[in-house]
Amino acid sequence: MDIRTVGVVGCGLMGSGIAEVCARAGYATRVRELNPDLLHTGQQRIERSLQTAVERGKLEAAERDAALGRISGTTSLDDFADCDLVIEAATENPQIKRQTFTELDRICPPRTILASNTSSIPIIQMATATQRPDKVLGMHFMNPVPVMRLIEYVRTLTTSDETLETARAFGTSLGKRIIVSKDRAGFIVNFLLIPYLCEAVRMLEQGFASREDIDVGMMLGTSYPMGPLTLLDYVGLDTTLFIADILFDEFKEPRFAAPTLLRQMVTAGYLGRKTGRGFYDYGAGEQPPASR
Ligand code: CAA
């Protein structure tokens, strides 16, 4: 099956990045947000990112304009009626996701593949909210989407070979490398990443080392581009906590248990870069070691 038109549900950090890479790869791209304000903010984020790509010499100005010309915004899922593939990147709430998939199933023609960008919720929960569980899979992009080369695909018990192969060809056409996981909370990347991030917080909480030394240790000791606490600030402490809680619920293993410090920082509103404060206080001009 040929994919020509892609719908993206949500134009937040992930949705806007996904829409950008689809449009850059030549696909007619529709992106849906809940209201015009959110849509406008998301579209501005796409424009800024495309501009950065031009400034970094990754994209010609004409390609930027062509990509922008391929993206259209909407506040209604009804505008996805002719999409060949829809990628859901809405809020990480299982009920909202199930409802969105039920609606997409009603609106989209039977050929349309429905994918979720969830970072942790088992995909079968979305697949069974539709009448086409064979055409549902996980497509988990990494943040920042235009830069990170991976998409983690999640195959459920019901995903067909044809759906997986069509989606694989599509992901490759975006210039990404595809890995495939079975449908288990955390998939491959977060199953490994979240315990590592939680251990870094526990180390800080126990006063074992300073935040800078934990970060520099992993950056210079293992060539990670960012240390774990900087990465936590980048991903969002709330997002990390949410994923850790899902993993703990599923596996009941201490390595997935969120540290008290992480939970308290989320309660305090220290969510990382997006609120100006996380493990580093960006509002007060602090720079994590990765950007020094
Ligand atoms: N479009 C295209 N390319 C862009 C771009 C854009 N908008 N913005 C930057 N780039 C390119 C740059 O040109 C540069 O390319 P070269 O290496 O070829 O020169 C590259 O991207 C890196 O950009 P910068 O130099 O601006 O930034 P940096 O070197 O400081 O790296 C970073 C920034 C990519 C975020 C890096 O620090 C990094 O990889 N951090 C780790 C990110 C990570 O781990 N992400 C996954 C999080 S986990 C997740 O997402 C899953 C989940 O569910 C929680």
Boltz pocket constraint, residues with backbone or C-beta under 6 A from the ligand:
constraints:
  - pocket:
      binder: B
      contacts: [[A, 48], [A, 49], [A, 50], [A, 52], [A, 53], [A, 56], [A, 58], [A, 119], [A, 141], [A, 142], [A, 143], [A, 144], [A, 146], [A, 147], [A, 148], [A, 189], [A, 190], [A, 193], [A, 225], [A, 226], [A, 231], [A, 235], [A, 239], [A, 290]]
      max_distance: 6.0
